[in-house]
């Protein structure tokens, strides 16, 4: 009986500590690190975090969105292993908070806040590849969408997203699925700028991603792998500077002839045909 009383007292203390450590209205969002609180709560961290998420849900229903986000942020610090909670919080910041606004600056800023949340989860110890995949998604769709981003912003986001996809691909097919079209887009941009060798490398890597998807029976992966390899072949011929020879020109023409129009490949074929 005494042991139960001690556990109950500790649980009450733990919840009180979490309550009083909550983010105050004047504090900056998403930057509060309280390792002392994690240590104090010990095995009760998950329970207290769940209670905070419940309270955050009520705050959201009452349209107190800032309070909801602050509570979820602290809950994530206490329980960073909850991937679903991290994704939900990032989604709320990047997608729900902006509402119907079309201001590119605000959308990008909110997405960067959401990415910070995901990176914090990784810093706290979450190693789930879905965290990396969602960060890559936000980079290319919210931080630097193709419709509104400058060329420099888009390329920077692509580079970061591709690196994340490479990491995800070590653990899950999702990295190949998202990474292949990003590598293809990067390859086309290299080709536009005259960097045929880099374009060949990016197309080859994209083709390798598609071949990896063939092992998990993804439809059309075989067709895309061949197409990307043919794009890489065209770039390699140009990079070697042998286009002037009859054999190289014929091989280049053969590869371009095999490439089917569709997606970014159509852009590549159009660019290559003008050379």
Backbone bond lengths (Angstrom), bond angles and torsions (degrees), N, CA, C in turn:
res aa  C-N    CA-C-N  psi(-1)  N-CA   C-N-CA  omega(-1)  CA-C   N-CA-C  phi
1 X - - - 1.462 - - 1.529 110.92 -
2 X 1.333 114.59 -43.86 1.468 118.35 179.55 1.532 110.16 -60.23
3 X 1.334 115.31 -39.12 1.467 118.59 -179.27 1.523 111.04 -62.50
4 X 1.333 116.32 -41.20 1.468 120.36 179.00 1.520 110.73 -62.84
5 X 1.325 115.41 -40.73 1.465 119.22 179.13 1.519 110.75 -62.96
6 X 1.337 115.85 -41.19 1.464 119.81 179.40 1.531 111.18 -63.58
7 X 1.337 115.24 -42.59 1.468 119.25 178.32 1.522 111.03 -63.57
8 X 1.332 116.66 -40.89 1.458 120.18 179.73 1.525 110.67 -64.61
9 X 1.337 116.01 -42.97 1.467 119.87 178.74 1.525 110.44 -61.74
10 X 1.338 115.72 -42.60 1.465 119.07 179.98 1.529 111.29 -64.68
11 X 1.349 116.08 -39.71 1.471 119.66 179.71 1.525 110.56 -63.14
12 X 1.341 115.77 -42.74 1.469 119.60 178.38 1.517 110.21 -63.28
13 X 1.332 116.23 -42.98 1.469 120.22 177.97 1.522 110.94 -61.08
14 X 1.337 115.76 -42.40 1.460 120.16 -178.35 1.520 111.31 -62.64
15 X 1.351 115.14 -44.88 1.461 118.20 180.00 1.528 110.86 -65.79
16 X 1.334 116.15 -39.09 1.459 119.73 178.64 1.524 110.90 -63.78
17 X 1.333 115.97 -40.18 1.472 119.73 178.80 1.515 110.50 -62.29
18 X 1.334 116.12 -43.46 1.462 119.63 179.37 1.524 111.26 -65.99
19 X 1.348 115.85 -37.75 1.472 119.96 -179.59 1.522 110.91 -63.46
20 X 1.324 116.50 -48.47 1.456 120.01 -176.85 1.527 112.52 -74.39
21 X 1.339 116.18 -17.77 1.468 119.28 178.20 1.519 111.73 -89.33
22 X 1.349 116.14 2.46 1.466 119.19 -177.09 1.531 110.41 -61.86
23 X 1.328 115.16 160.68 1.461 120.86 -177.96 1.519 109.31 -70.42
24 X 1.298 117.13 130.95 1.459 120.61 177.34 1.511 109.44 -85.15
25 X 1.354 118.93 157.65 1.459 121.67 -174.94 1.519 114.06 -57.00
26 X 1.325 117.99 -27.14 1.460 119.29 -176.60 1.507 114.34 -89.04
27 X 1.341 117.64 -6.07 1.464 119.70 -176.63 1.516 111.00 -79.40
28 X 1.338 117.39 149.58 1.461 119.82 174.56 1.525 109.69 -65.71
29 X 1.314 115.37 148.65 1.463 119.95 -179.71 1.518 111.62 -76.02
30 X 1.326 116.41 150.84 1.458 125.64 163.74 1.525 114.89 64.20
31 X 1.342 119.43 17.72 1.457 118.29 -177.29 1.524 112.60 -125.34
32 X 1.315 117.62 13.70 1.461 119.90 -173.17 1.527 110.94 -94.51
33 X 1.315 116.34 116.00 1.457 121.59 179.97 1.531 107.45 -109.65
34 X 1.338 117.06 121.45 1.457 120.26 -177.71 1.529 110.11 -127.91
35 X 1.324 118.58 69.11 1.467 119.75 -179.16 1.523 111.90 -60.56
36 X 1.345 117.12 -30.00 1.461 119.99 179.81 1.523 110.88 -62.85
37 X 1.352 115.31 -33.94 1.461 119.43 -178.83 1.531 109.97 -71.56
38 X 1.334 116.75 -40.19 1.462 119.89 177.57 1.530 110.03 -60.03
39 X 1.318 115.74 -42.86 1.459 120.22 179.95 1.524 110.72 -64.64
40 X 1.333 116.66 -43.17 1.468 120.83 -177.09 1.524 111.53 -65.09
41 X 1.328 116.76 -37.58 1.466 119.77 -176.83 1.524 112.54 -79.10
42 X 1.310 116.65 -27.09 1.459 120.31 176.89 1.512 112.92 52.87
43 X 1.327 118.24 -127.99 1.468 121.54 -176.82 1.525 114.08 -68.37
44 X 1.332 117.43 -8.50 1.461 120.48 179.79 1.528 112.58 -89.67
45 X 1.331 116.35 1.86 1.478 119.34 -176.28 1.519 112.01 -56.66
46 X 1.332 116.06 -47.16 1.460 119.81 -177.61 1.514 112.72 -62.04
47 X 1.335 116.55 -41.41 1.463 120.88 -179.48 1.521 111.36 -65.38
48 X 1.330 115.74 -45.60 1.467 119.70 179.85 1.527 109.91 -64.80
49 X 1.334 116.87 -40.20 1.466 120.54 178.65 1.518 110.86 -60.91
50 X 1.347 116.59 -40.86 1.461 120.23 179.78 1.524 110.95 -66.15
51 X 1.324 117.90 -38.95 1.461 121.44 176.42 1.526 110.59 -62.02
52 X 1.322 116.20 -39.02 1.469 119.76 178.48 1.529 111.12 -67.16
53 X 1.319 116.28 -36.79 1.466 119.26 178.65 1.524 110.60 -67.50
54 X 1.329 116.86 -35.85 1.471 120.27 176.33 1.526 109.74 -63.63
55 X 1.329 115.36 -44.90 1.472 119.33 178.55 1.536 110.04 -63.77
56 X 1.319 116.16 -37.49 1.469 120.37 178.49 1.524 110.83 -63.98
57 X 1.340 116.63 -36.44 1.469 120.68 178.88 1.527 111.03 -63.93
58 X 1.341 115.97 -41.06 1.470 119.06 176.91 1.527 110.84 -65.71
59 X 1.337 116.58 -38.88 1.470 120.30 178.48 1.525 110.30 -62.89
60 X 1.314 116.06 -37.22 1.472 119.75 179.93 1.523 110.63 -68.38
61 X 1.344 116.35 -40.53 1.468 120.12 178.07 1.525 110.19 -60.06
62 X 1.336 115.64 -37.06 1.468 121.11 179.96 1.527 112.42 -85.43
63 X 1.362 115.14 9.52 1.469 122.62 176.50 1.533 113.15 63.45
64 X 1.319 116.40 27.49 1.463 120.63 172.09 1.530 106.83 -96.86
65 X 1.354 114.44 73.00 1.456 120.51 -169.96 1.529 113.10 -66.29
66 X 1.332 117.24 -38.67 1.460 119.27 -179.73 1.526 110.95 -61.79
67 X 1.332 116.10 -43.95 1.464 119.58 179.09 1.522 110.63 -64.01
68 X 1.335 116.48 -39.94 1.461 120.82 178.99 1.520 111.02 -59.55
69 X 1.333 116.01 -45.14 1.464 120.42 -178.71 1.526 111.15 -67.65
70 X 1.324 116.57 -39.83 1.461 120.30 179.29 1.529 111.22 -62.90
71 X 1.331 116.57 -42.20 1.461 120.38 179.20 1.528 111.26 -67.41
72 X 1.330 116.27 -41.30 1.462 119.37 178.99 1.530 111.24 -65.78
73 X 1.344 115.52 -34.89 1.464 119.64 178.91 1.521 110.84 -63.86
74 X 1.322 116.53 -45.68 1.458 120.13 178.62 1.525 110.73 -65.94
75 X 1.328 116.94 -38.79 1.462 120.55 177.91 1.526 110.60 -61.11
76 X 1.338 116.19 -37.38 1.459 120.09 179.31 1.528 111.14 -68.00
77 X 1.330 116.50 -35.56 1.463 119.68 176.63 1.531 110.58 -63.32
78 X 1.338 115.62 -36.28 1.456 119.96 -179.91 1.525 111.97 -77.25
79 X 1.333 116.29 -32.94 1.466 120.54 -174.42 1.533 110.07 -134.73
80 X 1.338 117.62 68.58 1.467 120.52 -175.12 1.523 113.76 -69.63
81 X 1.334 117.48 -14.77 1.466 119.55 -178.70 1.522 112.84 -72.91
82 X 1.318 117.27 -12.27 1.469 120.25 -179.10 1.523 109.85 -79.58
83 X 1.326 116.32 92.26 1.463 121.80 -177.40 1.526 111.72 -63.90
84 X 1.329 116.49 -42.21 1.464 119.93 -179.16 1.526 110.74 -60.40
85 X 1.328 116.90 -39.69 1.467 120.54 -179.95 1.523 110.97 -68.07
86 X 1.329 116.63 -39.18 1.470 120.38 178.36 1.523 110.48 -63.79
87 X 1.329 116.71 -43.23 1.464 120.71 179.08 1.524 111.40 -66.00
88 X 1.331 116.14 -40.15 1.464 120.27 179.95 1.527 110.59 -63.57
89 X 1.327 116.49 -44.05 1.463 120.61 179.58 1.526 110.53 -64.28
90 X 1.320 117.31 -46.08 1.467 120.72 178.98 1.522 111.07 -61.86
91 X 1.325 116.37 -39.68 1.463 120.76 179.37 1.525 111.13 -65.65
92 X 1.340 116.00 -39.67 1.464 119.73 179.36 1.532 110.69 -63.33
93 X 1.330 116.18 -41.07 1.469 120.24 -179.29 1.524 111.36 -69.90
94 X 1.331 116.48 -45.06 1.469 120.70 -173.35 1.520 113.50 -80.54
95 X 1.333 116.82 -31.00 1.467 119.57 -171.56 1.526 112.71 -115.42
96 X 1.341 116.94 -48.24 1.468 119.43 -175.63 1.523 112.72 -72.85
97 X 1.345 117.05 -45.20 1.468 120.02 -176.82 1.528 113.33 -61.41
98 X 1.345 118.69 -45.24 1.469 117.71 -180.00 1.522 113.39 -63.54
99 X 1.342 116.61 -20.53 1.465 119.39 178.51 1.515 111.66 63.25
100 X 1.332 115.51 -129.96 1.459 120.16 -176.77 1.531 112.35 -99.04
101 X 1.318 117.05 12.64 1.458 119.02 179.87 1.521 111.70 -62.29
102 X 1.318 115.63 146.14 1.467 120.63 177.76 1.527 111.35 -113.71
103 X 1.329 116.31 7.03 1.459 120.53 -179.86 1.532 109.86 -68.80
104 X 1.324 116.55 115.24 1.465 121.29 -175.30 1.522 111.89 -61.84
105 X 1.345 116.67 -37.51 1.457 120.42 -179.77 1.517 112.53 -63.36
106 X 1.337 115.80 -44.75 1.462 119.75 -179.73 1.524 111.02 -67.54
107 X 1.325 117.10 -41.69 1.463 120.87 178.92 1.528 110.91 -60.64
108 X 1.326 115.53 -43.27 1.463 120.00 179.83 1.526 111.40 -66.12
109 X 1.343 116.53 -41.55 1.466 120.46 -179.55 1.529 111.11 -63.53
110 X 1.327 116.53 -43.35 1.458 120.20 178.88 1.530 110.93 -64.10
111 X 1.330 115.71 -39.40 1.469 119.54 179.21 1.520 110.98 -64.04
112 X 1.331 116.64 -37.27 1.476 119.80 178.36 1.532 110.70 -66.70
113 X 1.328 116.90 -36.43 1.470 120.07 175.19 1.527 110.33 -62.48
114 X 1.338 115.26 -42.24 1.465 119.60 179.77 1.526 110.94 -64.84
115 X 1.326 116.29 -39.32 1.468 120.31 178.54 1.521 110.47 -64.34
116 X 1.330 116.46 -36.39 1.468 119.85 176.88 1.535 110.74 -61.51
117 X 1.329 116.08 -38.51 1.462 120.55 177.05 1.529 110.03 -60.92
118 X 1.319 116.91 -46.81 1.463 120.94 -179.46 1.525 111.18 -63.52
119 X 1.325 116.00 -40.09 1.465 119.20 178.89 1.523 111.39 -68.04
120 X 1.333 116.59 -34.33 1.455 120.02 175.79 1.530 110.45 -62.99
121 X 1.329 115.92 -41.21 1.469 119.84 178.61 1.525 110.17 -59.57
122 X 1.336 115.74 -40.20 1.467 119.14 177.55 1.524 110.98 -67.37
123 X 1.332 116.24 -39.87 1.461 120.49 178.35 1.519 111.23 -61.51
124 X 1.340 116.00 -37.37 1.462 120.71 -179.18 1.529 112.43 -76.55
125 X 1.342 117.08 -7.57 1.460 118.72 174.67 1.513 116.54 121.73
126 X 1.337 119.15 2.01 1.462 120.86 179.43 1.534 109.05 -77.14
127 X 1.324 117.09 121.53 1.468 122.11 -177.77 1.532 112.40 -112.06
128 X 1.319 116.32 15.82 1.461 120.53 -178.99 1.531 109.77 -69.47
129 X 1.345 118.99 126.17 1.472 120.76 -179.41 1.525 113.76 -62.59
130 X 1.341 117.32 -18.91 1.467 119.70 178.52 1.532 111.63 -65.38
131 X 1.337 116.89 -26.50 1.455 120.55 175.83 1.524 109.98 -65.28
132 X 1.328 116.23 -45.00 1.465 121.26 178.53 1.524 111.01 -64.69
133 X 1.330 115.97 -41.70 1.461 120.19 -178.20 1.521 111.19 -64.06
134 X 1.341 117.15 -41.13 1.460 120.34 -179.89 1.526 110.57 -68.38
135 X 1.326 116.73 -35.40 1.470 119.85 176.24 1.527 110.11 -62.80
136 X 1.323 117.06 -43.87 1.467 120.68 178.13 1.523 110.94 -60.96
137 X 1.341 116.11 -40.71 1.465 120.89 178.81 1.525 111.20 -61.48
138 X 1.327 116.91 -44.54 1.465 120.38 -179.89 1.525 111.37 -65.33
139 X 1.317 117.02 -37.23 1.463 120.61 -179.46 1.521 111.74 -60.61
140 X 1.321 116.80 -43.86 1.462 119.29 -172.78 1.529 113.32 -90.19
141 X 1.342 117.00 -19.34 1.467 118.66 -178.13 1.524 113.60 -105.97
142 X 1.351 117.25 -22.52 1.461 120.08 -174.76 1.525 113.11 -121.26
143 X 1.326 117.36 -44.98 1.468 119.83 -178.70 1.525 110.59 -71.38
144 X 1.323 116.70 -46.46 1.470 120.24 -177.79 1.522 110.40 -139.35
145 X 1.345 117.56 67.31 1.472 119.13 178.64 1.518 111.01 -65.86
146 X 1.301 115.91 147.60 1.461 120.68 -174.66 1.534 111.88 -61.49
147 X 1.348 117.00 -25.14 1.467 120.26 -176.00 1.533 112.44 -73.96
148 X 1.341 118.03 -31.59 1.465 119.62 -171.73 1.531 114.44 -122.91
149 X 1.316 118.59 -18.09 1.473 120.68 -175.16 1.524 111.08 -75.08
150 X 1.324 115.50 150.62 1.460 119.69 171.59 1.532 108.47 -72.62
151 X 1.333 115.21 165.65 1.458 118.92 -179.75 1.529 111.03 -59.35
152 X 1.314 117.06 -42.66 1.465 121.33 -179.79 1.522 111.52 -62.79
153 X 1.335 116.53 -43.93 1.466 120.83 179.84 1.529 110.78 -64.33
154 X 1.324 115.62 -41.91 1.463 119.79 -178.48 1.529 111.21 -64.69
155 X 1.323 116.52 -43.79 1.463 119.88 -178.96 1.524 110.64 -65.53
156 X 1.342 116.96 -41.37 1.462 120.45 178.42 1.532 110.85 -60.92
157 X 1.349 115.87 -43.29 1.464 120.02 178.50 1.528 111.00 -65.69
158 X 1.331 116.65 -39.86 1.463 120.78 178.22 1.521 111.41 -60.40
159 X 1.329 115.65 -45.79 1.469 120.40 -178.85 1.526 110.33 -60.01
160 X 1.335 116.68 -45.44 1.465 120.35 179.65 1.528 111.37 -65.42
161 X 1.334 115.89 -43.43 1.463 119.91 -177.80 1.528 111.08 -66.07
162 X 1.329 117.22 -39.73 1.469 120.76 179.15 1.527 110.43 -63.15
163 X 1.333 116.57 -41.66 1.468 120.24 178.25 1.532 110.83 -61.82
164 X 1.331 116.05 -40.07 1.469 120.24 177.83 1.530 110.80 -65.23
165 X 1.333 115.96 -41.86 1.470 120.18 179.46 1.531 111.37 -63.71
166 X 1.315 116.51 -35.89 1.469 120.31 176.55 1.528 109.65 -60.75
167 X 1.332 116.29 -40.99 1.470 120.08 178.39 1.526 111.40 -67.37
168 X 1.337 115.51 -43.84 1.468 119.45 -179.79 1.528 110.38 -62.28
169 X 1.344 116.18 -39.06 1.463 121.24 -175.63 1.530 112.82 -61.76
170 X 1.317 116.96 -20.36 1.464 119.80 178.16 1.523 111.71 -71.39
171 X 1.348 116.07 -18.75 1.463 120.02 -175.29 1.523 114.02 -121.17
172 X 1.340 116.97 -27.75 1.468 118.72 -172.60 1.532 110.86 -148.39
173 X 1.348 117.50 148.19 1.466 121.48 178.46 1.522 113.91 -61.38
174 X 1.352 117.25 -19.93 1.466 120.18 -179.30 1.524 111.39 -56.23
175 X 1.324 117.13 -32.57 1.467 120.65 179.06 1.516 111.54 -63.91
176 X 1.342 117.35 -38.16 1.467 121.08 178.26 1.524 110.59 -70.19
177 X 1.332 115.82 -40.99 1.472 120.59 -177.71 1.524 110.93 -61.83
178 X 1.327 116.66 -47.98 1.463 119.83 -178.65 1.529 111.89 -78.75
179 X 1.329 116.40 -34.48 1.457 120.14 -174.03 1.513 115.29 -72.18
180 X 1.321 117.43 -33.85 1.469 120.39 -176.05 1.536 113.25 -59.33
181 X 1.343 119.74 -52.61 1.468 118.84 178.99 1.529 113.39 -65.31
182 X 1.333 116.95 -29.00 1.464 119.25 177.56 1.526 110.63 -68.99
183 X 1.325 116.77 -42.09 1.460 120.99 176.53 1.524 110.63 -63.49
184 X 1.325 115.79 -37.63 1.466 120.44 178.81 1.525 110.24 -64.41
185 X 1.334 116.39 -44.46 1.465 120.21 178.31 1.532 110.55 -62.47
186 X 1.336 115.64 -41.51 1.474 119.29 179.51 1.515 110.39 -64.99
187 X 1.325 117.46 -38.37 1.461 121.81 -179.75 1.531 111.00 -63.60
188 X 1.333 115.37 -43.14 1.465 119.40 178.95 1.527 110.58 -62.15
189 X 1.331 116.26 -39.98 1.461 119.45 178.64 1.528 111.16 -65.46
190 X 1.328 116.72 -40.54 1.470 119.90 175.61 1.527 109.66 -58.63
191 X 1.328 115.11 -43.07 1.465 119.79 -177.02 1.522 110.99 -64.92
192 X 1.331 115.86 -40.54 1.466 120.03 178.00 1.525 111.46 -59.56
193 X 1.326 115.84 -36.85 1.464 119.65 -177.33 1.521 112.87 -84.81
194 X 1.330 116.56 1.33 1.470 119.86 177.38 1.513 114.32 89.80
195 X 1.333 118.41 4.04 1.470 121.18 -179.84 1.527 109.37 -89.92
196 X 1.338 116.02 73.42 1.463 120.90 -174.08 1.523 112.71 -63.72
197 X 1.322 116.98 -35.89 1.470 120.13 -178.62 1.528 110.72 -65.99
198 X 1.341 116.25 -44.40 1.461 119.86 177.81 1.531 110.53 -66.42
199 X 1.322 116.76 -36.43 1.460 120.57 177.61 1.524 110.34 -62.72
200 X 1.331 116.08 -42.20 1.468 120.14 178.63 1.527 110.62 -60.90
201 X 1.336 116.51 -43.05 1.472 120.51 -179.70 1.528 110.84 -63.80
202 X 1.339 117.21 -42.23 1.467 120.79 -179.31 1.526 111.01 -67.75
203 X 1.345 117.11 -41.95 1.469 120.12 176.94 1.530 110.58 -62.89
204 X 1.330 116.50 -40.98 1.470 120.32 179.50 1.524 111.15 -62.50
205 X 1.335 115.90 -42.89 1.462 119.75 179.28 1.530 110.70 -64.66
206 X 1.334 116.76 -40.22 1.462 120.33 177.18 1.526 110.11 -62.32
207 X 1.321 116.27 -39.75 1.469 120.53 178.05 1.528 110.62 -63.37
208 X 1.340 116.67 -39.18 1.468 120.78 177.44 1.528 110.89 -63.46
209 X 1.331 116.42 -38.12 1.463 120.14 176.56 1.527 110.30 -60.91
210 X 1.333 115.97 -44.20 1.468 119.35 -179.25 1.527 111.20 -66.38
211 X 1.315 117.10 -36.89 1.472 119.68 178.26 1.534 110.46 -66.12
212 X 1.330 115.46 -33.91 1.465 118.87 175.77 1.528 110.42 -65.09
213 X 1.323 116.39 -36.57 1.474 120.06 178.58 1.526 111.46 -69.06
214 X 1.332 116.24 -26.87 1.466 119.41 177.58 1.531 110.16 -60.50
215 X 1.342 116.28 -30.80 1.467 119.85 -178.17 1.529 112.05 -70.95
216 X 1.346 116.45 -20.92 1.473 119.21 176.56 1.531 110.55 -107.32
217 X 1.326 115.09 19.88 1.468 122.42 171.47 1.528 113.70 59.96
218 X 1.329 116.03 45.59 1.463 119.96 175.85 1.535 108.64 -83.67
219 X 1.335 118.55 125.45 1.467 121.06 -179.20 1.530 111.93 -57.74
220 X 1.311 117.00 143.01 1.460 125.57 176.51 1.540 113.84 71.35
221 X 1.329 117.76 -1.67 1.465 119.25 -179.54 1.523 110.78 -61.77
222 X 1.322 117.19 -40.27 1.467 120.89 -179.47 1.522 110.86 -62.95
223 X 1.334 115.96 -44.63 1.463 120.99 179.94 1.526 111.43 -63.46
224 X 1.321 116.54 -43.73 1.466 120.06 179.44 1.524 111.94 -68.02
225 X 1.330 116.67 -37.42 1.465 119.97 178.78 1.523 110.60 -61.00
226 X 1.319 116.27 -42.13 1.467 120.06 179.18 1.525 111.00 -66.89
227 X 1.321 116.04 -43.01 1.461 120.42 179.79 1.528 111.26 -60.31
228 X 1.329 116.73 -45.75 1.457 121.23 -178.69 1.525 111.10 -66.45
229 X 1.334 115.88 -36.90 1.464 119.67 177.61 1.523 110.58 -65.21
230 X 1.326 116.72 -35.98 1.473 120.46 177.97 1.528 111.02 -68.47
231 X 1.348 116.25 -38.06 1.470 119.50 174.57 1.526 110.21 -61.20
232 X 1.336 116.17 -42.29 1.462 120.71 178.76 1.520 110.44 -62.62
233 X 1.337 116.38 -37.24 1.466 120.35 179.68 1.518 111.85 -62.98
234 X 1.333 116.42 -42.99 1.472 120.81 177.97 1.526 109.99 -60.77
235 X 1.333 116.28 -45.27 1.469 120.70 -179.30 1.524 111.51 -64.11
236 X 1.332 116.36 -39.44 1.467 119.98 -179.41 1.527 111.57 -64.20
237 X 1.324 116.42 -40.81 1.470 120.53 178.50 1.517 110.08 -60.99
238 X 1.346 115.83 -43.84 1.463 119.41 -179.84 1.531 111.54 -69.42
239 X 1.327 116.55 -37.10 1.466 120.02 -179.64 1.522 111.82 -64.16
240 X 1.334 116.32 -32.99 1.468 120.80 179.68 1.526 112.65 -78.45
241 X 1.322 115.32 -9.24 1.463 119.07 178.07 1.513 114.13 69.31
242 X 1.322 116.39 27.73 1.475 119.42 -176.71 1.527 112.36 -107.90
243 X 1.315 116.35 15.83 1.466 119.58 -176.61 1.528 111.23 -62.30
244 X 1.327 115.57 -27.96 1.468 119.55 -177.90 1.512 113.78 -66.97
245 X 1.339 117.99 -23.90 1.469 119.92 -179.34 1.524 109.85 -74.52
246 X 1.320 115.41 151.39 1.460 120.41 -176.92 1.525 111.58 -62.22
247 X 1.340 116.38 -44.81 1.467 119.94 -177.53 1.528 111.34 -64.48
248 X 1.352 116.12 -44.59 1.462 119.80 -179.05 1.519 110.99 -64.98
249 X 1.320 116.89 -40.59 1.458 120.75 179.43 1.527 110.62 -64.05
250 X 1.337 115.25 -39.56 1.465 119.23 -179.91 1.532 110.58 -67.11
251 X 1.349 116.37 -41.07 1.469 119.84 179.06 1.524 110.70 -65.39
252 X 1.318 115.41 -40.44 1.463 119.71 178.91 1.522 110.12 -61.94
253 X 1.330 115.93 -44.45 1.469 120.43 179.77 1.529 110.76 -64.31
254 X 1.330 115.90 -38.06 1.469 119.43 179.83 1.529 111.04 -63.78
255 X 1.341 115.31 -44.25 1.463 119.71 -179.39 1.525 111.18 -65.02
256 X 1.332 116.29 -42.83 1.463 119.29 178.76 1.526 110.87 -63.98
257 X 1.306 115.52 -34.82 1.459 119.49 179.11 1.521 112.58 -67.08
258 X 1.336 116.23 -32.55 1.465 120.13 -179.67 1.525 112.74 -77.25
259 X 1.339 115.77 -26.73 1.462 118.56 -176.21 1.526 110.91 -65.20
260 X 1.308 114.94 128.01 1.461 118.87 178.54 1.517 109.62 -87.94
261 X 1.322 117.22 145.66 1.467 121.04 178.63 1.512 109.43 -74.78
262 X 1.323 115.41 140.63 1.462 119.57 178.58 1.508 111.19 153.35
263 X 1.327 116.62 132.50 1.455 120.02 179.35 1.516 111.57 64.12
264 X 1.324 115.81 -146.35 1.456 120.08 -179.79 1.521 112.10 -71.56
265 X 1.325 117.86 -20.90 1.461 120.00 177.94 1.522 110.76 -59.29
266 X 1.321 116.13 -36.05 1.458 120.14 178.27 1.520 110.50 -62.27
267 X 1.334 116.55 -39.42 1.463 120.51 177.29 1.511 110.38 -63.62
268 X 1.330 116.58 -42.74 1.462 120.47 179.91 1.522 111.17 -63.78
269 X 1.328 116.74 -45.77 1.464 120.93 -179.45 1.531 109.91 -60.93
270 X 1.328 116.13 -40.92 1.459 119.83 179.78 1.530 110.64 -63.65
271 X 1.315 116.61 -43.97 1.477 120.83 179.21 1.523 110.50 -65.12
272 X 1.333 116.21 -45.80 1.460 120.48 -176.03 1.525 111.68 -67.03
273 X 1.330 115.91 -32.87 1.469 119.72 -177.94 1.518 112.26 -69.60
274 X 1.333 116.62 -22.92 1.461 120.21 -179.07 1.520 112.41 -82.18
275 X 1.342 116.80 -12.18 1.467 119.64 -178.40 1.507 110.98 -83.01
